[in-house]
Amino acid sequence: MAIERRKAPNLLLCLALSSLVVIASAGVFFEERFEDGWEKRWVISDWKRDENMAGEWNYTSGKWNGDPNDKGIQTSEDYRFYAISAEYPEFSNKDKTLVFQFSVKHEQQLDCGGGYMKLLSREVDQKKFGGDTPYSIMFGPDICGHSTKKVHAILNYKETNHLIKKEVPCETDQLSHVYTFVLRPDATYTILIDNVEKQSGSLYSDWDLLPPKQIKDPEAKKPEDWDDKEYIDDPEDQKPEGYDEIPEEIPDPDAKKPEDWDDEEDGEWTAPTIPNPEYKGPWKPKKIKNPNYKGKWKAPMIDNPEYKDDPELYVYPNLKYVGIELWQVKSGTMFDNVLICDDVEYAKKFAEETWGKNKDAEKAAFDEAEKKKEEEEAKEDPIDSDIEDEDDDAEADDAGDDSDAETKTADAKEEDDVKDEL
């Protein structure tokens, strides 16, 4: 027993040390928790300021939070543009895993606006950073009405922005969520929300970064004897004798000449016509399977002369800035805990140490805030509350009358009524 007690601490120590080695080996290119001094690291752009359309950022922990000392930056004015960026030492993700992660919260119950961030390359005039500034990667949630509720993952390749072809739904509540984009040297990617994988795949298949490997042969032509009719007229089917003599309409057999009809004044009376139930329309022979059917003709595929593989499809050689550039109809979106690194496990631990430790307390604070809001709304509108109380009393009286009536029925019927109500 004594030997086992000595081994346990050694095992725990080894596990702890291995964890520290993972953290120490992680390459962290940028990490922002928006603590003291964050203003020195971020530059607010003058974009749209001369049009009085530039929104102001608030440094706050929000209306509800898990820790009042854990602050981020939040949009504060409706119908405004927002642009802010931070610089870090330039690096390339060649032969490295690139992890881009941040948390975002829409306190305003967002109906139209973004919550995405951008990675930018080379030199950028941060005071002029805006919607037209070229970027390398744009990632994060975007919500607008009922149709757009998705995670953007836009990659710039050869000066062209390419949207991901897969749909990745985003979170739509008023709580903080962590969005993570992982890009690997084998040109695969993963998107996570709150440390849970939501989408994964390849740059080759999920973006149209390169021309297709194969194309339809533009020189190919359908052979003249190619039969692509799946069904043909049955040559054995014959038109019934007298079919063409069947009239489309016939006199109504139930119609009767009006008693006051005067042939001399009104003319000769004729019965109105009705559709002939025997008439089946113009005759057409039955269709049968075509024994010579070869299927729909398709041009053969050939190698695309425009296709050229790019082993560095995933590479961004001059990453240097991270930025937020938004248009918001309704303000209140908060950003926090921005991370750019090369280690997925480190990013997951970072998310748990920041968002993870506060999420339950934040949810409780939100629930309490909603409860107080409902109570205040009830106080501000007492007339409606009184009417509701009267309605409740009336319903209670009706329920009492119903109960008296129900006592006269069998117990089995009462059980059936309860089941129906459920």
Secondary structure as the mmCIF struct_conf table of DSSP 4:
data_model
#
loop_
_struct_conf.conf_type_id
_struct_conf.id
_struct_conf.beg_label_comp_id
_struct_conf.beg_label_asym_id
_struct_conf.beg_label_seq_id
_struct_conf.end_label_comp_id
_struct_conf.end_label_asym_id
_struct_conf.end_label_seq_id
HELX_RH_AL_P HELX_RH_AL_P1 ALA A 2 SER A 25
STRN STRN1 VAL A 28 GLU A 32
TURN_TY1_P TURN_TY1_P1 ASP A 36 GLY A 37
HELX_RH_AL_P HELX_RH_AL_P2 TRP A 38 ARG A 41
STRN STRN2 TRP A 42 ILE A 44
TURN_TY1_P TURN_TY1_P2 TRP A 47 LYS A 48
HELX_RH_3T_P HELX_RH_3T_P1 ARG A 49 GLU A 51
TURN_TY1_P TURN_TY1_P3 ASN A 52 ASN A 52
STRN STRN3 ALA A 54 ALA A 54
HELX_LH_PP_P HELX_LH_PP_P1 GLY A 55 GLU A 56
STRN STRN4 TRP A 57 THR A 60
BEND BEND1 LYS A 63 TRP A 64
BEND BEND2 GLY A 66 GLY A 66
TURN_TY1_P TURN_TY1_P4 PRO A 68 ASN A 69
STRN STRN5 GLY A 72 THR A 75
BEND BEND3 GLU A 77 TYR A 79
STRN STRN6 ARG A 80 PHE A 91
TURN_TY1_P TURN_TY1_P5 LYS A 94 ASP A 95
BEND BEND4 LYS A 96 LYS A 96
STRN STRN7 LEU A 98 HIS A 106
TURN_TY1_P TURN_TY1_P6 GLU A 107 GLN A 108
BEND BEND5 ASP A 111 ASP A 111
STRN STRN8 CYS A 112 GLY A 114
STRN STRN9 MET A 117 SER A 121
BEND BEND6 ARG A 122 ARG A 122
HELX_RH_3T_P HELX_RH_3T_P2 GLN A 126 LYS A 128
BEND BEND7 GLY A 130 GLY A 130
TURN_TY1_P TURN_TY1_P7 GLY A 131 ASP A 132
BEND BEND8 THR A 133 THR A 133
BEND BEND9 SER A 136 SER A 136
STRN STRN10 ILE A 137 CYS A 144
TURN_TY1_P TURN_TY1_P8 GLY A 145 SER A 147
STRN STRN11 THR A 148 TYR A 157
TURN_TY1_P TURN_TY1_P9 LYS A 158 GLU A 159
STRN STRN12 THR A 160 LEU A 163
BEND BEND10 LYS A 165 LYS A 166
STRN STRN13 PRO A 169 PRO A 169
BEND BEND11 ASP A 173 LEU A 175
STRN STRN14 HIS A 177 LEU A 183
TURN_TY1_P TURN_TY1_P10 PRO A 185 ASP A 186
BEND BEND12 ALA A 187 ALA A 187
STRN STRN15 THR A 188 ILE A 193
TURN_TY1_P TURN_TY1_P11 ASP A 194 ASN A 195
STRN STRN16 VAL A 196 SER A 202
HELX_RH_AL_P HELX_RH_AL_P3 LEU A 203 ASP A 206
BEND BEND13 TRP A 207 TRP A 207
BEND BEND14 LEU A 210 LEU A 210
BEND BEND15 LYS A 213 LYS A 213
STRN STRN17 GLN A 214 LYS A 216
TURN_TY1_P TURN_TY1_P12 PRO A 218 GLU A 219
TURN_TY1_P TURN_TY1_P13 GLU A 224 ASP A 225
BEND BEND16 GLU A 230 GLU A 230
STRN STRN18 TYR A 231 ASP A 233
TURN_TY1_P TURN_TY1_P14 PRO A 235 GLU A 236
HELX_LH_PP_P HELX_LH_PP_P2 LYS A 239 PRO A 240
TURN_TY1_P TURN_TY1_P15 GLU A 241 GLY A 242
HELX_RH_3T_P HELX_RH_3T_P3 TYR A 243 GLU A 245
BEND BEND17 ILE A 246 ILE A 246
BEND BEND18 GLU A 248 GLU A 248
STRN STRN19 GLU A 249 PRO A 251
TURN_TY1_P TURN_TY1_P16 PRO A 253 ASP A 254
TURN_TY1_P TURN_TY1_P17 GLU A 259 ASP A 260
HELX_RH_AL_P HELX_RH_AL_P4 ASP A 263 ASP A 266
HELX_LH_PP_P HELX_LH_PP_P3 ALA A 271 PRO A 272
STRN STRN20 THR A 273 PRO A 275
TURN_TY1_P TURN_TY1_P18 PRO A 277 GLU A 278
BEND BEND19 PRO A 282 PRO A 282
HELX_LH_PP_P HELX_LH_PP_P4 PRO A 285 LYS A 286
STRN STRN21 LYS A 287 LYS A 289
TURN_TY1_P TURN_TY1_P19 PRO A 291 ASN A 292
HELX_LH_PP_P HELX_LH_PP_P5 ALA A 299 PRO A 300
STRN STRN22 MET A 301 ASP A 303
TURN_TY1_P TURN_TY1_P20 PRO A 305 GLU A 306
TURN_TY1_P TURN_TY1_P21 PRO A 311 TYR A 314
TURN_TY1_P TURN_TY1_P22 PRO A 317 ASN A 318
STRN STRN23 LEU A 319 GLN A 328
BEND BEND20 VAL A 329 LYS A 330
STRN STRN24 THR A 333 CYS A 341
BEND BEND21 ASP A 342 ASP A 342
HELX_RH_AL_P HELX_RH_AL_P5 VAL A 344 ALA A 351
HELX_RH_PI_P HELX_RH_PI_P1 GLU A 352 GLY A 356
HELX_RH_AL_P HELX_RH_AL_P6 LYS A 357 GLU A 380
HELX_RH_AL_P HELX_RH_AL_P7 PRO A 382 GLU A 406
TURN_TY1_P TURN_TY1_P23 THR A 407 LYS A 408
BEND BEND22 THR A 409 THR A 409
HELX_RH_AL_P HELX_RH_AL_P8 ASP A 411 GLU A 421
#
